């Protein structure tokens, strides 16, 4: 299992995987995926993230060959796969339900993709041994799937997907059936294997923390389109819509109207009273907007000269070990969640000042956040 190159463009600038003007409709009227242009680099770990019904699994199924696009085309290494059946695409698959054969041993399950490719028995044995060693299950080769834990079964499924050295591995909610602790452990294991092998992975999940932990880039889907595509840091710290800001990570949302715009910033009059200065993201003066602020970007205490000060009352304290979540109720009855240190002594009912810098607040149009993101070249890259 030799390592492949790390993320980067192929010769000529074409992506390893390309979706070009892809759309998918099951009834000819409503579209599960619309106007999808997406480029995946060789060796990249790309996650398709979004709520149920957003189009991410349909996109994965079209790449796998389980569904055909209604319009547009999909290429792999520069070659169209639109008419290729799944078994001719040289793609490994890992599913949430593992899809292991219960009557076969672990070794037989892992070796199955090699046997159908008519690989010699000696070569199968050595490659299966390497694959099981990679996922730390070499000693379990003679067991049946039912004799393994959920995490071990998922490792077997991962080894089976990698044993024939595919050019691409697709993972559809592979950790959804595991408990929280095991899921977090498997996230790190999959990422380590990806780093070791350099294989290209397209991963589907609705769990935003999972996407942020594992991915080189994340495509956030909403209503069948990509709302934003970027690195985990980009999505978390510079969301381009109210939907992305609220879907990625914990977020406070204040409702108001844009009073005035000055350069890259705007002053927002909050509904029910109060004002706040924020970065202006496609907002218009006089229009309704949502102001998004991360809990860790708020502080309790006097505001600096360029910051906004919001009088509030402590409405609750949530102890989370390494920090506290304070619920701060503003005069207009909107409640902010503020992340503070565990040593904070503010009591329920205490009057405090919540302050924030303009650069930590982002104002979005109130009716935006559901559209797709397409670059000037017409491709999401």
C-alpha positions in Angstrom: 0.0 0.0 0.0 2.2 2.7 -1.3 1.5 6.3 -0.4 0.1 8.6 -3.1 0.8 12.3 -3.5 -0.6 14.7 -1.0 -3.4 17.1 -2.0 -2.6 19.0 -5.2 -3.8 19.5 -8.7 -3.2 17.1 -11.5 -1.4 18.0 -14.7 -3.4 20.8 -16.5 -5.0 21.9 -13.3 -7.8 19.3 -13.5 -9.0 17.8 -10.2 -8.6 14.1 -9.4 -12.4 14.0 -9.1 -14.6 16.5 -11.0 -18.3 17.2 -10.8 -19.3 19.4 -13.8 -22.8 21.0 -13.8 -24.2 18.0 -12.0 -27.9 17.8 -11.1 -30.0 15.0 -9.8 -33.8 14.7 -9.8 -35.8 11.6 -8.9 -39.1 12.8 -10.2 -38.2 15.4 -12.9 -39.4 18.3 -10.8 -37.6 18.6 -7.5 -33.8 18.4 -7.4 -31.9 16.6 -4.7 -28.6 18.1 -6.1 -28.5 21.2 -8.3 -25.8 23.1 -10.2 -22.9 21.1 -8.5 -19.4 22.0 -9.7 -16.8 20.5 -7.4 -13.2 19.6 -7.8 -11.4 17.1 -5.4 -7.6 17.0 -5.4 -5.6 13.8 -5.4 -4.8 12.7 -1.8 -7.4 15.1 -0.3 -9.7 14.3 2.6 -12.9 16.1 1.6 -16.0 15.9 3.7 -19.6 16.5 2.5 -21.4 18.0 5.4 -25.0 19.0 5.9 -28.4 18.2 7.5 -30.6 15.4 6.3 -31.9 15.9 2.8 -29.2 18.5 1.9 -27.8 16.4 -1.1 -24.6 15.1 0.4 -25.4 11.4 0.3 -26.9 11.7 -3.2 -23.7 13.3 -4.4 -21.6 10.4 -2.9 -23.9 7.9 -4.5 -23.5 9.5 -7.9 -19.7 9.3 -7.5 -19.9 5.7 -6.4 -22.1 4.8 -9.3 -25.2 3.9 -7.3 -27.1 6.8 -8.9 -26.7 8.5 -12.3 -26.8 12.3 -12.7 -29.8 13.7 -14.3 -27.6 16.3 -15.9 -23.9 17.0 -16.0 -20.9 14.7 -15.8 -18.4 13.2 -13.3 -14.8 12.4 -14.1 -12.2 10.4 -12.1 -8.6 11.0 -13.1 -9.7 12.8 -16.2 -12.0 9.9 -17.4 -15.8 10.1 -17.4 -17.4 7.5 -15.1 -21.0 8.4 -16.0 -21.6 5.1 -17.7 -19.3 2.9 -15.6 -21.0 0.5 -13.1 -19.7 0.7 -9.5 -17.5 -2.3 -9.7 -15.5 -0.8 -12.6 -14.6 2.4 -10.9 -11.8 1.1 -8.6 -13.5 2.8 -5.6 -13.4 1.6 -2.0 -16.6 2.0 0.1 -17.2 2.1 3.8 -20.8 2.2 5.1 -22.4 3.0 8.4 -23.7 -0.6 8.7 -20.3 -2.1 7.9 -21.9 -4.5 5.2 -19.6 -7.4 6.3 -20.5 -11.0 5.3 -21.5 -12.7 8.5 -20.6 -16.2 7.4 -17.1 -15.2 6.4 -14.1 -14.8 8.8 -12.4 -11.4 9.1 -9.6 -12.5 6.8 -12.2 -13.7 4.2 -14.1 -10.4 4.4 -11.0 -8.3 3.9 -9.8 -10.6 1.1 -13.1 -10.6 -0.8 -12.3 -7.6 -3.1 -9.1 -9.3 -4.1 -10.7 -12.7 -4.8 -13.3 -11.2 -7.2 -10.3 -9.5 -9.0 -8.7 -13.0 -9.5 -5.7 -12.2 -7.4 -3.5 -15.2 -6.5 -4.1 -16.8 -3.1 -0.5 -16.1 -1.9 -0.9 -12.4 -2.8 -4.3 -12.2 -1.2 -2.8 -13.7 2.1 0.0 -11.2 2.2 -2.1 -8.2 1.3 -4.8 -9.1 3.8 -2.2 -9.5 6.5 -0.8 -6.0 5.8 -4.3 -4.5 5.8 -5.3 -6.1 9.1 -2.0 -5.0 10.6 -2.7 -1.5 9.5 -6.0 -1.4 11.4 -4.5 -3.4 14.4 -6.7 -6.5 13.9 -4.2 -9.1 12.7 -4.9 -11.4 15.7 -8.6 -11.4 14.9 -8.3 -12.8 11.4 -10.1 -16.1 12.0 -13.1 -14.6 13.9 -16.5 -13.9 12.5 -17.9 -10.3 12.4 -20.5 -11.2 15.2 -17.5 -11.9 17.5 -16.2 -8.4 17.2 -17.2 -5.1 18.7 -18.7 -2.3 16.7 -15.4 -0.4 16.4 -13.5 -3.6 15.4 -16.1 -4.3 12.7 -15.7 -0.8 11.4 -11.9 -1.4 11.2 -12.5 -4.6 9.2 -14.7 -2.6 6.8 -12.0 0.0 6.5 -9.3 -2.7 5.8 -11.6 -4.3 3.1 -12.0 -0.9 1.4 -8.3 -0.3 1.3 -6.9 -3.8 0.6 -7.1 -3.6 -3.2 -5.4 -0.2 -3.2 -8.2 1.9 -4.7 -7.6 5.3 -6.2 -10.5 6.7 -4.1 -12.3 5.7 -0.9 -15.9 6.9 -0.2 -17.2 6.8 3.4 -20.9 7.2 4.1 -21.6 8.1 7.8 -19.1 5.3 8.8 -19.1 6.2 12.5 -22.7 6.9 13.0 -23.5 3.7 14.8 -20.7 4.0 17.4 -20.8 5.6 20.8 -19.2 9.1 21.3 -15.9 8.0 22.8 -15.3 5.2 20.2 -16.4 7.5 17.4 -13.9 10.1 18.4 -11.1 7.5 18.6 -12.0 6.1 15.1 -12.0 9.7 13.7 -8.3 9.9 14.6 -7.5 6.4 13.4 -9.1 7.1 10.0 -7.2 10.4 9.7 -3.9 8.7 10.6 -4.5 6.0 7.9 -5.3 8.7 5.4 -2.1 10.6 6.3 -0.1 7.4 6.1 -1.4 6.2 2.7 -2.3 9.5 1.0 -5.4 7.9 -0.5 -8.1 10.3 -1.6 -11.2 10.2 0.7 -14.6 11.7 0.2 -16.5 11.4 3.5 -20.2 12.1 4.3 -21.4 13.1 7.7 -24.0 15.4 9.4 -21.7 15.7 12.4 -20.0 19.1 12.1 -17.4 18.4 14.8 -16.4 15.2 13.0 -16.0 17.2 9.7 -13.8 19.8 11.4 -11.6 17.2 13.1 -10.9 15.0 10.0 -11.0 17.1 6.9 -8.6 19.0 4.6 -11.7 20.8 3.2 -15.4 20.6 3.9 -18.2 21.2 1.5 -21.3 22.4 3.5 -24.5 21.3 1.7 -27.9 22.9 2.0 -31.0 22.5 -0.1 -29.1 20.5 -2.7 -26.2 23.0 -3.2 -22.9 23.8 -1.7 -23.4 26.7 0.7 -19.7 27.1 1.3 -16.5 25.2 0.6 -13.3 25.6 2.5 -10.9 24.5 5.2 -12.3 23.8 8.7 -10.7 27.0 9.9 -12.3 29.0 7.0 -15.8 27.6 7.7 -15.5 28.2 11.5 -13.9 31.6 11.5 -15.2 33.2 8.3 -18.6 31.7 7.5 -20.1 33.3 4.4 -23.8 32.9 5.3 -26.0 32.7 8.3 -26.7 29.0 7.6 -23.0 28.1 7.7 -22.4 30.2 10.8 -25.2 28.4 12.7 -24.5 24.9 11.3 -20.7 24.9 12.0 -19.9 25.0 15.7 -21.8 26.8 18.5 -23.1 30.2 17.6 -25.1 33.1 19.0 -27.5 34.8 16.6 -28.9 38.3 17.2 -31.7 39.7 15.0 -31.8 43.4 13.9 -31.7 45.9 11.1 -28.7 47.5 9.4 -28.6 51.1 10.5 -25.6 52.2 8.5 -22.6 50.7 6.6 -19.1 52.1 6.9 -16.4 50.3 4.8 -16.4 46.6 5.8 -18.4 47.2 9.0 -22.0 48.0 9.7 -23.9 49.2 12.7 -27.0 47.1 13.6 -30.0 48.2 15.6 -31.1 45.1 17.5 -34.7 44.1 17.7 -36.1 45.3 21.0 -33.3 47.7 21.7 -29.5 48.0 21.7 -26.9 48.3 19.0 -23.8 46.3 17.8 -21.0 46.8 15.3 -20.2 43.8 13.0 -18.5 42.9 9.8 -20.9 43.5 6.9 -21.4 40.3 4.8 -23.6 41.2 1.8 -26.0 43.2 3.9 -27.9 46.4 2.7 -28.7 49.5 4.8 -32.2 49.3 6.2 -32.5 45.6 5.7 -33.1 42.9 8.3 -30.0 40.9 9.3 -28.7 38.2 11.6 -25.5 38.9 13.6 -23.5 35.8 14.4 -21.0 35.7 17.3 -19.1 32.6 18.7 -19.4 32.1 22.5 -15.6 32.2 22.9 -15.5 35.6 21.1 -17.6 37.3 23.8 -16.1 38.5 27.1 -17.6 39.6 30.4 -16.2 43.0 31.4 -15.9 46.6 30.2 -15.6 47.2 26.4 -12.5 48.7 24.8 -12.9 51.8 22.7 -13.7 50.0 19.5 -15.9 47.3 21.1 -19.6 47.0 21.7 -20.9 46.9 25.3 -24.1 45.1 25.9 -25.7 45.2 29.5 -27.0 41.8 30.5 -28.2 39.7 33.4 -26.7 36.3 34.1 -29.6 33.9 33.5 -27.8 30.5 34.0 -24.5 28.8 34.5 -23.5 25.5 32.8 -20.4 23.8 34.2 -18.4 21.8 31.5 -15.2 21.0 33.4 -12.6 23.1 31.6 -15.0 26.1 31.1 -18.4 27.6 32.0 -21.2 28.5 29.7 -22.9 31.7 31.0 -26.4 32.5 29.7 -26.5 36.3 29.5 -30.0 37.9 29.0 -29.9 41.2 27.2 -32.3 44.0 27.9 -34.2 43.1 24.7 -34.7 39.5 26.1 -32.3 37.9 23.6 -30.0 35.4 25.3 -26.3 35.1 24.6 -24.1 32.1 25.5 -20.7 33.3 26.7 -17.7 30.9 27.2 -15.7 31.8 30.3 -13.1 30.1 32.5 -14.2 27.6 35.2 -13.1 30.0 37.9 -15.7 32.6 36.9 -17.8 33.7 39.9 -20.8 35.5 38.3 -24.0 34.4 39.9 -27.5 34.0 38.5 -29.2 37.3 38.5 -26.0 39.3 38.6 -25.8 42.3 36.2 -22.8 42.1 33.8 -21.4 43.8 30.7 -21.0 41.5 27.6 -18.5 43.0 25.1 -17.3 42.1 21.7 -15.0 43.4 18.9 -16.5 44.2 15.5 -14.2 41.7 13.8 -15.7 38.9 15.9 -19.3 39.6 14.8 -20.6 38.9 11.3 -23.9 40.4 10.0 -25.7 38.4 7.3 -28.9 39.1 5.4 -31.8 37.7 7.3 -33.1 35.8 4.3 -29.8 34.4 3.1 -27.8 31.3 3.8 -29.4 28.7 1.6 -27.8 29.3 -1.8 -24.9 27.5 -3.4 -21.3 28.9 -3.6 -19.7 29.0 -7.1 -16.4 30.6 -7.9 -16.0 33.1 -10.7 -14.7 30.4 -12.9 -18.0 28.5 -12.5 -16.4 25.8 -10.4 -16.4 25.1 -6.7 -12.7 24.3 -6.2 
